[in-house]
């Protein structure tokens, strides 16, 4: 199969799996998993690296172990619980990536979390931060809950992409509310079928990725589903296959669900299959 390109703002991509860089046992294991996942975009919580480096010796950090010519960095504002903190984090990320010459300086995945127990998004703070960062010239990928109204408001606020969650961060519960994801897709794509919608968070295994893609998502972002697996490299490869399988199934169009059985070899007007 030839790669199928799609756009997220000014970025033209072919790999629909976006992979995080946290929680790996070692940087070498992280690099092997990223290679197996076939991803082009990796997410990094640059805020922590930048702040740790302030006023002291530069620590060994994730960016030292990523091929910045191979991967586009998608900085995220993980760990931010206010719009103000998220905006500051995003601007620090842009400054650092501009200095490194990485195109990831153009965009940011915005996270504004409501509390430390659920790690669920704060919709009000997310919309506020999105508006401010769009005004500052960044392409914003907005992580949010699976509420279609909030998702649409984020699009109206100027988000380049909306990223509804499959389930809470790191939970491994998969796609808990597929109908809500369908509604998010409907609301976000009704005026623009090419508007990119990326399901983010809660993926536990490859079948979860496949479900998200079969629903019509343009991509999936995950971290713990790979980094927490017993064999991270094999799981990364499985996730890559899950994305391709789900996308192909979505394009093929599933059969209609029916209440009763339908014979696969009808008696009238059909050629019986040889057994």
Long-range contacts (C-beta under 8 A, 24 or more apart in sequence): 1-244, 1-248, 4-247, 6-194, 6-196, 6-218, 6-219, 7-194, 7-196, 8-107, 8-139, 8-141, 8-160, 8-161, 8-196, 8-198, 8-218, 8-219, 9-106, 9-107, 9-139, 9-160, 9-161, 10-106, 10-107, 10-139, 11-41, 11-72, 11-103, 11-106, 11-107, 13-40, 13-41, 13-219, 14-40, 15-39, 15-40, 15-41, 16-213, 16-218, 16-219, 16-220, 16-243, 16-247, 17-209, 17-219, 17-220, 17-221, 17-222, 17-239, 17-240, 17-243, 18-42, 18-43, 18-74, 18-198, 18-219, 18-220, 18-221, 18-222, 19-43, 19-221, 19-222, 19-223, 19-226, 19-236, 19-239, 20-44, 20-221, 20-222, 20-223, 20-224, 20-227, 21-62, 21-66, 21-223, 22-78, 22-223, 22-227, 23-223, 23-224, 23-227, 23-228, 24-227, 24-232, 27-62, 27-65, 29-232, 29-233, 30-62, 30-65, 30-227, 31-65, 31-66, 32-232, 32-233, 32-236, 33-226, 33-227, 33-232, 33-233, 33-235, 33-236, 34-71, 34-236, 35-236, 36-233, 36-234, 36-236, 36-237, 36-240, 37-226, 37-236, 37-237, 37-239, 37-240, 38-240, 39-71, 39-240, 40-71, 40-72, 41-71, 41-72, 41-73, 41-74, 42-66, 42-71, 42-72, 42-73, 42-74, 43-73, 43-74, 43-75, 43-76, 43-109, 43-221, 43-223, 44-73, 44-74, 44-75, 44-76, 45-75, 45-76, 45-77, 45-78, 45-79, 46-73, 46-75, 46-89, 46-92, 46-93, 46-96, 46-97, 47-75, 47-77, 47-78, 47-79, 47-80, 47-89, 47-92, 47-93, 48-79, 49-96, 50-92, 50-93, 50-96, 51-92, 63-100, 68-100, 68-101, 68-102, 72-102, 72-103, 72-104, 73-97, 73-102, 73-104, 74-104, 74-107, 74-108, 74-109, 74-141, 75-104, 75-107, 75-108, 75-109, 76-108, 76-109, 76-110, 76-111, 76-143, 77-108, 77-109, 77-110, 77-111, 77-112, 77-129, 78-111, 79-111, 79-113, 80-111, 80-112, 80-113, 81-112, 81-113, 81-114, 81-115, 81-116, 81-122, 81-125, 82-112, 82-125, 83-112, 83-125, 83-126, 83-128, 83-129, 83-132, 86-110, 86-111, 86-112, 86-125, 86-129, 87-129, 87-132, 87-133, 87-136, 90-129, 90-133, 90-138, 91-136, 94-138, 106-138, 106-139, 107-138, 107-139, 107-140, 107-141, 107-160, 108-133, 108-138, 108-139, 108-140, 108-141, 109-141, 109-142, 109-143, 109-163, 109-200, 109-221, 110-140, 110-141, 110-142, 110-143, 111-143, 118-168, 119-168, 119-169, 119-170, 120-145, 120-165, 120-168, 121-145, 121-165, 123-147, 123-150, 123-153, 126-150, 126-154, 127-153, 127-154, 127-157, 130-154, 130-157, 130-158, 130-159, 131-157, 131-158, 134-158, 134-159, 141-198, 143-200, 143-201, 146-176, 146-177, 146-180, 146-181, 146-184, 147-180, 147-184, 148-180, 148-183, 148-184, 148-186, 148-187, 148-188, 149-187, 151-184, 151-187, 151-188, 152-187, 152-188, 155-188, 155-195, 160-196, 161-195, 161-196, 161-197, 161-198, 161-218, 162-188, 162-197, 162-198, 163-197, 163-198, 163-199, 163-200, 163-221, 164-197, 164-199, 164-200, 165-199, 165-200, 165-201, 165-202, 166-199, 166-200, 166-201, 166-202, 166-203, 166-208, 166-212, 167-201, 167-202, 168-201, 168-202, 169-201, 169-202, 169-224, 170-201, 170-202, 170-223, 170-224, 170-228, 171-201, 171-202, 171-204, 172-202, 172-203, 172-204, 172-205, 172-224, 172-225, 172-228, 173-202, 173-204, 174-202, 174-203, 174-204, 174-205, 174-207, 174-208, 174-211, 175-199, 175-202, 175-208, 175-211, 175-212, 175-215, 176-202, 178-211, 178-215, 181-212, 181-215, 181-217, 182-215, 182-216, 185-215, 185-216, 185-217, 189-216, 203-239, 205-235, 205-238, 206-235, 206-238, 206-239, 206-241, 206-242, 207-242, 208-242, 209-239, 209-242, 209-243, 209-246, 210-242, 210-243, 210-245, 210-246, 210-249, 211-246, 212-246, 213-242, 213-243, 213-245, 213-246, 213-247, 213-249, 213-250, 214-246, 214-249, 214-250, 214-254, 215-250, 216-250, 219-243
